[in-house]
């Protein structure tokens, strides 16, 4: 199967033309580089994109923890291919987004939070309104990106998170997600390709 071959990097035993193989390898390197940089939202995964805040209030940390908790519920539901559970978990994001007083944050923190909170709300609404699991999965990139930025900037608190990546997600453009477990459980494919992916970064 093509997906399994890509994830397991299985080597072919067929004879190959050296010149043709060189061209294939060069093209593959270009595609892999592009896929490593893109999710379905063209999310560039780079630590230079933003810096962590040195001082974060207890209220902001608690907000990050709650948002991340609900995100992980959604991710786990998608791993299990449970559309109903994903919809229920996504609906839980509205309460903390509505109740948090972002104006209490310093200006830079407030601007970053408001931008990512808007992305979270939009993705959560998309998951809640979706009629099938595949449509829900299309919103995972936006949601994952926003939670990654928030956890990277404000801190993950007591819990360690793993930023994981699958090159086959989103029609081979690649897709990221966050997990509380190091072991890969792919939310883009569920049991079809459960272990396809890798840990890109530990937060």
N, CA, C and O of each residue as an XYZ file, in Angstrom:
812
protein
N       0.853     -1.202      0.000
C       0.000      0.000      0.000
C       0.880      1.240      0.000
O       1.888      1.265      0.706
N       0.540      2.260     -0.758
C       1.381      3.451     -0.907
C       1.640      4.147      0.401
O       2.782      4.511      0.684
N       0.603      4.349      1.224
C       0.772      5.038      2.490
C       1.759      4.304      3.386
O       2.671      4.907      3.952
N       1.565      2.997      3.507
C       2.420      2.213      4.378
C       3.859      2.269      3.893
O       4.788      2.361      4.696
N       4.046      2.214      2.567
C       5.381      2.275      2.014
C       6.058      3.580      2.382
O       7.231      3.582      2.757
N       5.342      4.689      2.283
C       5.925      5.992      2.583
C       6.291      6.112      4.051
O       7.361      6.625      4.378
N       5.433      5.654      4.931
C       5.695      5.793      6.358
C       6.796      4.863      6.840
O       7.579      5.226      7.718
N       6.858      3.686      6.281
C       7.856      2.715      6.719
C       9.153      2.802      5.934
O      10.133      2.129      6.252
N       9.147      3.645      4.894
C      10.325      3.826      4.066
C      10.874      2.488      3.572
O      12.075      2.223      3.630
N       9.953      1.654      3.084
C      10.342      0.346      2.605
C      11.126      0.469      1.311
O      10.716      1.189      0.401
N      12.250     -0.227      1.221
C      13.110     -0.155      0.043
C      12.651     -1.145     -1.011
O      12.284     -2.279     -0.705
N      12.677     -0.700     -2.249
C      12.325     -1.579     -3.367
C      13.532     -2.412     -3.766
O      14.671     -1.950     -3.700
N      13.266     -3.650     -4.182
C      14.335     -4.550     -4.602
C      14.506     -4.559     -6.121
O      15.345     -5.288     -6.648
N      13.709     -3.746     -6.824
C      13.780     -3.717     -8.268
C      15.033     -2.971     -8.718
O      15.515     -2.077     -8.023
N      15.565     -3.350     -9.905
C      16.716     -2.655    -10.446
C      16.310     -1.264    -10.895
O      15.206     -1.058    -11.401
N      17.229     -0.295    -10.702
C      16.908      1.082    -11.027
C      17.992      1.684    -11.907
O      19.176      1.405    -11.717
N      17.594      2.507    -12.867
C      18.530      3.234    -13.696
C      19.179      4.316    -12.842
O      18.463      5.127    -12.255
N      20.516      4.362    -12.748
C      21.202      5.343    -11.876
C      20.836      6.779    -12.182
O      20.610      7.563    -11.260
N      20.770      7.151    -13.477
C      20.457      8.531    -13.831
C      19.025      8.878    -13.462
O      18.758      9.954    -12.928
N      18.102      7.961    -13.749
C      16.698      8.189    -13.403
C      16.541      8.258    -11.903
O      15.806      9.099    -11.385
N      17.238      7.362    -11.197
C      17.130      7.325     -9.744
C      17.636      8.621     -9.115
O      17.083      9.083     -8.117
N      18.685      9.210     -9.695
C      19.222     10.465     -9.171
C      18.189     11.578     -9.298
O      18.012     12.381     -8.382
N      17.501     11.619    -10.453
C      16.468     12.633    -10.651
C      15.311     12.441     -9.680
O      14.777     13.408     -9.138
N      14.921     11.165     -9.461
C      13.833     10.863     -8.532
C      14.191     11.301     -7.124
O      13.368     11.881     -6.415
N      15.440     11.015     -6.719
C      15.880     11.375     -5.375
C      15.896     12.881     -5.177
O      15.513     13.372     -4.115
N      16.347     13.634     -6.213
C      16.363     15.094     -6.101
C      14.952     15.635     -5.961
O      14.697     16.523     -5.147
N      14.026     15.092     -6.766
C      12.625     15.528     -6.702
C      12.020     15.174     -5.343
O      11.244     15.946     -4.780
N      12.380     14.005     -4.826
C      11.863     13.566     -3.534
C      12.336     14.471     -2.421
O      11.573     14.792     -1.510
N      13.601     14.888     -2.488
C      14.142     15.784     -1.466
C      13.401     17.117     -1.472
O      13.084     17.669     -0.418
N      13.123     17.635     -2.693
C      12.385     18.898     -2.795
C      10.996     18.762     -2.194
O      10.534     19.649     -1.476
N      10.320     17.633     -2.492
C       8.968     17.428     -1.980
C       8.974     17.250     -0.468
O       8.104     17.776      0.226
N       9.955     16.507      0.043
C      10.028     16.291      1.488
C      10.282     17.580      2.228
O       9.726     17.806      3.302
N      11.148     18.455      1.643
C      11.416     19.740      2.271
C      10.148     20.564      2.350
O       9.869     21.194      3.370
N       9.376     20.557      1.265
C       8.121     21.310      1.244
C       7.134     20.758      2.252
O       6.465     21.520      2.950
N       7.039     19.440      2.333
C       6.073     18.824      3.234
C       6.427     19.082      4.691
O       5.539     19.214      5.534
N       7.712     19.152      4.989
C       8.128     19.408      6.364
C       7.721     20.819      6.797
O       7.610     21.099      7.990
N       7.499     21.709      5.817
C       7.186     23.101      6.137
C       5.693     23.389      6.141
O       5.266     24.443      6.613
N       4.900     22.469      5.622
C       3.491     22.773      5.423
C       2.565     21.878      6.211
O       2.810     20.681      6.362
N       1.493     22.476      6.711
C       0.329     21.709      7.150
C      -0.769     22.124      6.193
O      -0.477     22.770      5.186
N      -2.023     21.779      6.464
C      -3.076     22.200      5.554
C      -3.287     23.705      5.585
O      -4.016     24.235      4.746
N      -2.675     24.403      6.522
C      -2.748     25.863      6.588
C      -1.405     26.501      6.243
O      -1.172     27.670      6.550
N      -0.524     25.731      5.605
C       0.797     26.227      5.259
C       1.530     26.717      6.499
O       2.159     27.775      6.482
N       1.446     25.952      7.556
C       2.069     26.299      8.829
C       3.549     25.990      8.790
O       3.939     24.839      8.594
N       4.382     27.011      8.977
C       5.817     26.816      9.017
C       6.226     26.523     10.453
O       6.028     27.347     11.345
N       6.790     25.357     10.667
C       7.201     24.936     11.998
C       8.632     25.366     12.239
O       9.565     24.669     11.841
N       8.816     26.502     12.882
C      10.152     26.986     13.175
C      10.169     27.678     14.513
O       9.277     28.472     14.815
N      11.178     27.388     15.328
C      11.273     27.982     16.652
C      11.608     29.465     16.570
O      11.427     30.192     17.546
N      12.091     29.921     15.421
C      12.442     31.326     15.261
C      11.224     32.190     14.984
O      11.332     33.415     14.944
N      10.064     31.567     14.790
C       8.858     32.318     14.429
C       8.366     33.203     15.571
O       7.749     34.239     15.323
N       8.625     32.817     16.796
C       8.195     33.603     17.948
C       8.998     33.190     19.164
O       9.646     32.144     19.171
N       8.947     34.023     20.192
C       9.686     33.748     21.418
C       8.731     33.475     22.561
O       7.605     33.971     22.573
N       9.179     32.692     23.512
C       8.362     32.428     24.695
C       8.342     33.662     25.585
O       9.339     34.375     25.697
N       7.197     33.908     26.217
C       7.094     35.028     27.141
C       7.745     34.651     28.464
O       7.548     33.547     28.972
N       8.517     35.573     29.015
C       9.220     35.296     30.268
C       8.293     35.322     31.472
O       8.467     34.547     32.413
N       7.316     36.203     31.444
C       6.392     36.343     32.569
C       4.959     36.095     32.096
O       4.433     36.815     31.248
N       4.351     35.074     32.658
C       2.979     34.703     32.303
C       2.168     34.572     33.581
O       2.601     33.910     34.525
N       1.006     35.190     33.622
C       0.170     35.158     34.823
C      -0.408     33.768     35.050
O      -0.484     32.950     34.133
N      -0.806     33.523     36.274
C      -1.421     32.239     36.615
C      -2.708     32.037     35.827
O      -3.024     30.919     35.420
N      -3.449     33.122     35.613
C      -4.694     33.033     34.856
C      -4.455     32.628     33.415
O      -5.214     31.836     32.856
N      -3.393     33.170     32.804
C      -3.068     32.824     31.424
C      -2.619     31.365     31.328
O      -2.979     30.656     30.389
N      -1.837     30.933     32.301
C      -1.387     29.539     32.312
C      -2.575     28.589     32.447
O      -2.638     27.552     31.787
N      -3.514     28.962     33.313
C      -4.705     28.129     33.499
C      -5.525     28.071     32.214
O      -6.096     27.032     31.882
N      -5.581     29.197     31.489
C      -6.313     29.230     30.218
C      -5.654     28.315     29.189
O      -6.338     27.580     28.477
N      -4.329     28.361     29.113
C      -3.623     27.495     28.169
C      -3.878     26.026     28.501
O      -4.067     25.198     27.610
N      -3.882     25.723     29.786
C      -4.083     24.340     30.220
C      -5.478     23.845     29.840
O      -5.633     22.714     29.379
N      -6.495     24.692     30.035
C      -7.862     24.277     29.726
C      -8.066     24.124     28.221
O      -8.659     23.146     27.766
N      -7.575     25.088     27.456
C      -7.716     25.003     26.001
C      -7.009     23.761     25.457
O      -7.525     23.066     24.582
N      -5.826     23.502     25.992
C      -5.065     22.345     25.535
C      -5.760     21.043     25.907
O      -5.743     20.082     25.138
N      -6.362     21.015     27.070
C      -7.081     19.818     27.511
C      -8.215     19.476     26.549
O      -8.384     18.318     26.167
N      -8.987     20.482     26.161
C     -10.084     20.247     25.222
C      -9.543     19.890     23.838
O     -10.117     19.054     23.140
N      -8.443     20.520     23.446
C      -7.823     20.180     22.165
C      -7.429     18.706     22.133
O      -7.677     18.012     21.147
N      -6.814     18.234     23.216
C      -6.381     16.839     23.266
C      -7.570     15.886     23.201
O      -7.457     14.789     22.655
N      -8.709     16.298     23.756
C      -9.933     15.491     23.629
C     -10.335     15.366     22.165
O     -10.708     14.288     21.703
N     -10.257     16.471     21.448
C     -10.596     16.462     20.025
C      -9.625     15.573     19.265
O     -10.034     14.734     18.463
N      -8.353     15.761     19.519
C      -7.334     14.966     18.829
C      -7.540     13.481     19.072
O      -7.479     12.680     18.139
N      -7.784     13.114     20.324
C      -7.991     11.698     20.653
C      -9.250     11.138     19.993
O      -9.284      9.975     19.590
N     -10.280     11.972     19.887
C     -11.515     11.533     19.221
C     -11.261     11.286     17.737
O     -11.809     10.345     17.162
N     -10.433     12.127     17.114
C     -10.107     11.932     15.708
C      -9.230     10.702     15.512
O      -9.359     10.005     14.506
N      -8.345     10.431     16.455
C      -7.549      9.209     16.405
C      -8.481      7.993     16.407
O      -8.263      7.024     15.679
N      -9.516      8.067     17.236
C     -10.485      6.972     17.352
C     -11.541      7.009     16.247
O     -12.432      6.160     16.213
N     -11.445      7.993     15.340
C     -12.431      8.179     14.257
C     -13.848      8.291     14.812
O     -14.798      7.745     14.251
N     -13.968      9.008     15.925
C     -15.256      9.198     16.599
C     -15.726     10.627     16.371
O     -15.370     11.532     17.126
N     -16.526     10.829     15.327
C     -16.978     12.171     14.957
C     -17.829     12.814     16.047
O     -17.719     14.016     16.289
N     -18.666     12.033     16.698
C     -19.539     12.568     17.746
C     -18.722     13.075     18.921
O     -19.012     14.143     19.460
N     -17.708     12.326     19.326
C     -16.859     12.739     20.445
C     -16.035     13.976     20.084
O     -15.821     14.848     20.925
N     -15.575     14.049     18.833
C     -14.823     15.219     18.383
C     -15.696     16.467     18.410
O     -15.253     17.542     18.814
N     -16.942     16.307     17.974
C     -17.888     17.432     17.981
C     -18.166     17.906     19.403
O     -18.194     19.109     19.664
N     -18.370     16.971     20.316
C     -18.637     17.327     21.711
C     -17.444     18.029     22.340
O     -17.609     19.021     23.051
N     -16.237     17.518     22.082
C     -15.034     18.123     22.642
C     -14.803     19.517     22.074
O     -14.393     20.421     22.802
N     -15.059     19.699     20.788
C     -14.876     21.007     20.156
C     -15.831     22.044     20.743
O     -15.481     23.217     20.870
N     -17.028     21.610     21.096
C     -18.017     22.534     21.664
C     -17.579     23.051     23.032
O     -18.054     24.097     23.476
N     -16.689     22.339     23.698
C     -16.223     22.743     25.029
C     -15.258     23.929     24.978
O     -14.987     24.548     26.007
N     -14.744     24.246     23.807
C     -13.777     25.337     23.702
C     -14.428     26.717     23.810
O     -13.757     27.695     24.138
N     -15.705     26.795     23.542
C     -16.380     28.095     23.563
C     -16.359     28.749     24.943
O     -16.112     29.949     25.057
N     -16.614     27.971     25.980
C     -16.703     28.530     27.343
C     -15.409     29.210     27.788
O     -15.462     30.367     28.207
N     -14.254     28.553     27.717
C     -13.025     29.233     28.138
C     -12.650     30.401     27.231
O     -12.082     31.387     27.701
N     -12.955     30.306     25.950
C     -12.670     31.424     25.047
C     -13.533     32.634     25.383
O     -13.070     33.772     25.311
N     -14.786     32.387     25.751
C     -15.701     33.482     26.084
C     -15.390     34.112     27.439
O     -15.549     35.321     27.613
N     -14.953     33.309     28.387
C     -14.797     33.789     29.757
C     -13.445     34.437     30.048
O     -13.326     35.212     30.997
N     -12.442     34.134     29.257
C     -11.103     34.650     29.550
C     -10.990     36.135     29.214
O     -11.390     36.564     28.131
N     -10.443     36.920     30.149
C     -10.281     38.358     29.967
C      -8.907     38.639     29.356
O      -7.927     38.825     30.078
N      -8.843     38.667     28.052
C      -7.571     38.861     27.367
C      -7.004     40.254     27.575
O      -5.800     40.457     27.422
N      -7.859     41.226     27.923
C      -7.366     42.595     28.125
C      -6.490     42.711     29.362
O      -5.819     43.726     29.554
N      -6.490     41.691     30.197
C      -5.637     41.697     31.380
C      -4.188     41.364     31.044
O      -3.298     41.521     31.879
N      -3.959     40.906     29.820
C      -2.615     40.525     29.388
C      -1.833     41.740     28.895
O      -2.435     42.701     28.416
N      -0.506     41.716     29.005
C       0.312     42.765     28.378
C       0.040     42.810     26.887
O      -0.421     41.828     26.306
N       0.321     43.937     26.271
C      -0.063     44.174     24.877
C       0.400     43.080     23.916
O      -0.400     42.591     23.119
N       1.667     42.688     23.972
C       2.178     41.674     23.049
C       1.500     40.332     23.273
O       1.155     39.632     22.321
N       1.316     39.982     24.531
C       0.648     38.723     24.843
C      -0.810     38.761     24.402
O      -1.340     37.780     23.880
N      -1.446     39.901     24.619
C      -2.854     40.038     24.249
C      -3.044     39.890     22.741
O      -3.950     39.190     22.290
N      -2.184     40.554     21.965
C      -2.308     40.483     20.509
C      -2.123     39.058     19.998
O      -2.878     38.590     19.146
N      -1.106     38.372     20.532
C      -0.862     37.001     20.104
C      -2.013     36.099     20.512
O      -2.474     35.276     19.721
N      -2.478     36.253     21.750
C      -3.566     35.408     22.229
C      -4.832     35.611     21.403
O      -5.471     34.638     21.005
N      -5.202     36.867     21.141
C      -6.436     37.144     20.421
C      -6.404     36.561     19.003
O      -7.410     36.047     18.515
N      -5.258     36.645     18.360
C      -5.129     36.086     17.012
C      -5.325     34.575     17.030
O      -6.059     34.029     16.205
N      -4.673     33.906     17.963
C      -4.779     32.447     18.032
C      -6.144     32.010     18.555
O      -6.662     30.976     18.134
N      -6.729     32.778     19.462
C      -8.059     32.450     19.973
C      -9.089     32.496     18.850
O     -10.011     31.681     18.808
N      -8.925     33.458     17.938
C      -9.826     33.541     16.791
C      -9.708     32.310     15.898
O     -10.710     31.801     15.396
N      -8.482     31.836     15.703
C      -8.263     30.639     14.892
C      -8.853     29.408     15.570
O      -9.432     28.541     14.915
N      -8.700     29.342     16.896
C      -9.257     28.219     17.657
C     -10.773     28.195     17.535
O     -11.370     27.146     17.293
N     -11.382     29.343     17.701
C     -12.844     29.420     17.634
C     -13.357     29.007     16.250
O     -14.338     28.273     16.137
N     -12.690     29.481     15.215
C     -13.111     29.159     13.849
C     -12.977     27.653     13.580
O     -13.883     27.034     13.022
N     -11.847     27.078     13.980
C     -11.638     25.643     13.752
C     -12.596     24.808     14.582
O     -13.125     23.805     14.104
N     -12.821     25.219     15.828
C     -13.741     24.484     16.699
C     -15.161     24.506     16.141
O     -15.868     23.499     16.178
N     -15.571     25.659     15.625
C     -16.900     25.758     15.016
C     -17.001     24.850     13.783
O     -18.036     24.230     13.538
N     -15.910     24.785     13.015
C     -15.900     23.925     11.843
C     -16.047     22.461     12.208
O     -16.752     21.712     11.531
N     -15.378     22.051     13.283
C     -15.460     20.667     13.741
C     -16.852     20.369     14.290
O     -17.406     19.295     14.052
N     -17.407     21.318     15.020
C     -18.736     21.130     15.616
C     -19.823     21.000     14.549
O     -20.759     20.213     14.695
N     -19.688     21.776     13.481
C     -20.716     21.790     12.443
C     -20.512     20.721     11.372
O     -21.416     20.461     10.578
N     -19.343     20.105     11.343
C     -19.029     19.115     10.305
C     -19.960     17.909     10.396
O     -20.376     17.503     11.482
N     -20.272     17.355      9.247
C     -21.178     16.212      9.180
C     -20.446     14.875      9.115
O     -21.073     13.818      9.192
N     -19.118     14.919      8.974
C     -18.365     13.668      8.880
C     -16.957     13.868      9.429
O     -16.497     14.998      9.594
N     -16.287     12.768      9.708
C     -14.965     12.781     10.341
C     -13.902     13.404      9.443
O     -12.996     14.073      9.940
N     -13.994     13.198      8.139
C     -12.984     13.741      7.234
C     -13.045     15.259      7.184
O     -12.009     15.920      7.106
N     -14.231     15.808      7.227
C     -14.365     17.265      7.269
C     -13.811     17.803      8.579
O     -13.159     18.848      8.592
N     -14.060     17.108      9.671
C     -13.508     17.515     10.959
C     -11.986     17.540     10.916
O     -11.356     18.460     11.438
N     -11.408     16.535     10.298
C      -9.940     16.447     10.232
C      -9.332     17.585      9.434
O      -8.178     17.947      9.660
N     -10.092     18.159      8.498
C      -9.582     19.277      7.711
C      -9.359     20.521      8.561
O      -8.595     21.408      8.179
N     -10.026     20.590      9.719
C      -9.868     21.744     10.613
C      -8.769     21.525     11.650
O      -8.431     22.440     12.401
N      -8.214     20.324     11.693
C      -7.231     20.012     12.731
C      -5.943     20.817     12.598
O      -5.333     21.184     13.601
N      -5.526     21.094     11.352
C      -4.287     21.849     11.157
C      -4.350     23.235     11.770
O      -3.425     23.655     12.465
N      -5.454     23.955     11.509
C      -5.638     25.290     12.074
C      -5.644     25.241     13.595
O      -4.993     26.049     14.257
N      -6.386     24.288     14.138
C      -6.490     24.151     15.590
C      -5.143     23.797     16.213
O      -4.763     24.350     17.245
N      -4.433     22.884     15.588
C      -3.135     22.454     16.106
C      -2.121     23.585     16.065
O      -1.339     23.762     16.998
N      -2.139     24.347     14.984
C      -1.219     25.469     14.857
C      -1.435     26.478     15.976
O      -0.478     26.930     16.604
N      -2.688     26.828     16.225
C      -3.002     27.824     17.249
C      -2.591     27.346     18.634
O      -2.021     28.113     19.410
N      -2.874     26.092     18.951
C      -2.508     25.567     20.271
C      -1.010     25.416     20.405
O      -0.470     25.580     21.499
N      -0.330     25.107     19.324
C       1.130     25.023     19.349
C       1.730     26.385     19.669
O       2.598     26.501     20.534
N       1.262     27.420     18.966
C       1.774     28.774     19.184
C       1.522     29.223     20.621
O       2.413     29.785     21.259
N       0.325     28.981     21.133
C      -0.003     29.398     22.501
C       0.847     28.666     23.531
O       1.366     29.284     24.461
N       0.993     27.363     23.372
C       1.795     26.598     24.331
C       3.276     26.953     24.223
O       3.982     26.985     25.231
N       3.736     27.211     23.038
C       5.123     27.597     22.832
C       5.407     28.964     23.441
O       6.490     29.196     23.978
N       4.441     29.861     23.357
C       4.621     31.238     23.820
C       4.348     31.406     25.310
O       5.104     32.076     26.015
N       3.264     30.795     25.784
C       2.863     30.976     27.178
C       3.366     29.855     28.085
O       3.366     30.005     29.307
N       3.790     28.748     27.508
C       4.248     27.618     28.303
C       3.166     26.562     28.435
O       1.974     26.860     28.360
N       3.599     25.327     28.633
C       2.668     24.206     28.730
C       2.291     23.882     30.164
O       1.505     22.968     30.413
N       2.852     24.635     31.114
C       2.530     24.359     32.516
C       3.204     23.090     33.001
O       4.395     22.885     32.770
N       2.455     22.253     33.662
C       3.020     21.049     34.250
C       3.159     19.917     33.235
O       3.947     18.996     33.449
N       2.424     19.967     32.157
C       2.354     18.835     31.238
C       3.267     19.008     30.035
O       3.291     20.068     29.410
N       4.016     17.964     29.716
C       4.854     17.965     28.535
C       4.008     17.612     27.317
O       3.121     16.762     27.389
N       4.289     18.266     26.212
C       3.563     18.001     24.971
C       4.535     17.621     23.870
O       5.694     18.036     23.870
N       4.041     16.822     22.931
C       4.847     16.402     21.793
C       4.216     16.942     20.513
O       3.046     16.691     20.222
N       5.007     17.680     19.768
C       4.565     18.227     18.493
C       4.901     17.184     17.435
O       6.074     16.920     17.174
N       3.884     16.593     16.830
C       4.085     15.462     15.938
C       3.677     15.805     14.509
O       2.914     16.739     14.263
N       4.211     15.018     13.576
C       4.059     15.350     12.160
C       3.871     14.104     11.315
O       4.541     13.092     11.521
N       2.946     14.188     10.354
C       2.734     13.115      9.393
C       2.869     13.699      7.984
O       2.122     14.610      7.627
N       3.806     13.192      7.182
C       4.004     13.728      5.834
C       2.901     13.365      4.853
O       2.794     13.973      3.788
N       2.074     12.372      5.205
C       1.039     11.899      4.295
C      -0.297     12.631      4.459
O      -1.186     12.503      3.617
N      -0.432     13.396      5.543
C      -1.699     14.070      5.826
C      -1.984     15.176      4.808
O      -1.076     15.679      4.146
N      -3.251     15.539      4.700
C      -3.664     16.650      3.839
C      -3.176     16.476      2.403
O      -2.561     17.371      1.823
N      -3.468     15.299      1.846
C      -3.098     15.014      0.458
C      -1.600     15.183      0.224
O      -1.164     15.785     -0.757
N      -0.826     14.629      1.161
C       0.642     14.615      1.072
C       1.301     15.978      1.256
O       2.481     16.138      0.942
N       0.561     16.956      1.757
C       1.160     18.251      2.101
C       1.764     18.199      3.498
O       2.615     19.019      3.843
N       1.323     17.238      4.297
C       1.814     17.105      5.662
C       0.885     17.752      6.655
O       0.156     18.686      6.319
N       0.906     17.259      7.877
C       0.052     17.810      8.924
C       0.658     17.616     10.295
O       1.263     16.580     10.570
N       0.500     18.611     11.161
C       1.009     18.581     12.531
C      -0.127     18.415     13.524
O      -1.283     18.713     13.225
N       0.219     17.937     14.704
C      -0.718     17.914     15.825
C       0.060     17.851     17.128
O       1.264     17.590     17.129
N      -0.628     18.089     18.238
C      -0.029     17.997     19.569
C      -0.540     16.753     20.262
O      -1.689     16.350     20.078
N       0.329     16.142     21.066
C      -0.057     14.954     21.813
C       0.560     14.997     23.201
O       1.647     15.542     23.390
N      -0.132     14.425     24.160
C       0.404     14.303     25.517
C       1.285     13.066     25.635
O       2.005     12.905     26.621
N       1.229     12.190     24.629
C       2.022     10.965     24.625
C       3.052     11.021     23.506
O       2.782     11.532     22.419
N       4.224     10.494     23.786
C       5.291     10.476     22.789
C       4.976      9.523     21.646
O       5.335      9.783     20.497
N       4.306      8.421     21.959
C       3.972      7.430     20.946
C       2.991      8.025     19.939
O       1.986      8.625     20.320
N       3.288      7.854     18.668
C       2.471      8.450     17.607
C       1.141      7.726     17.460
O       1.088      6.505     17.313
N       0.069      8.512     17.503
C      -1.278      8.048     17.210
C      -1.883      9.083     16.275
O      -2.266     10.170     16.706
N      -1.968      8.745     15.001
C      -2.262      9.711     13.952
C      -3.743     10.102     13.898
O      -4.587      9.251     13.619
N      -4.076     11.380     14.161
C      -5.480     11.814     14.122
C      -5.993     12.095     12.718
O      -7.199     12.229     12.513
N      -5.088     12.185     11.750
C      -5.511     12.456     10.376
C      -6.023     11.207      9.665
O      -6.785     11.304      8.704
N      -5.599     10.027     10.141
C      -5.984      8.784      9.493
C      -6.613      7.766     10.438
O      -7.267      6.829      9.981
N      -6.428      7.931     11.748
C      -6.965      6.957     12.691
C      -6.341      5.592     12.481
O      -5.143      5.491     12.218
N      -7.140      4.542     12.592
C      -6.585      3.191     12.506
C      -6.142      2.803     11.097
O      -5.532      1.749     10.915
N      -6.439      3.632     10.104
C      -5.965      3.346      8.748
C      -4.448      3.483      8.661
O      -3.786      2.731      7.946
N      -3.910      4.451      9.395
C      -2.457      4.683      9.432
C      -2.095      5.199     10.829
O      -1.538      6.288     10.974
N      -2.408      4.431     11.817
C      -2.340      4.882     13.204
C      -0.959      5.344     13.631
O      -0.838      6.323     14.367
N       0.071      4.667     13.191
C       1.424      4.960     13.675
C       2.261      5.742     12.674
O       3.474      5.865     12.843
N       1.632      6.264     11.647
C       2.366      7.016     10.633
C       2.657      8.424     11.162
O       1.735      9.203     11.402
N       3.928      8.743     11.339
C       4.307     10.067     11.815
C       5.561     10.014     12.663
O       6.175      8.960     12.829
N       5.926     11.161     13.192
C       7.118     11.264     14.026
C       6.967     12.433     14.990
O       6.114     13.299     14.801
N       7.807     12.449     16.030
C       7.858     13.582     16.945
C       8.770     14.630     16.348
O       9.958     14.379     16.147
N       8.226     15.806     16.061
C       9.009     16.889     15.478
C       9.674     17.742     16.558
O      10.741     18.317     16.340
N       9.031     17.817     17.725
C       9.549     18.678     18.806
C       8.880     18.314     20.107
O       7.710     17.932     20.127
N       9.619     18.429     21.194
C       9.064     18.228     22.521
C       8.945     19.575     23.223
O       9.922     20.316     23.334
N       7.746     19.885     23.694
C       7.507     21.163     24.364
C       7.555     20.959     25.873
O       7.378     21.913     26.630
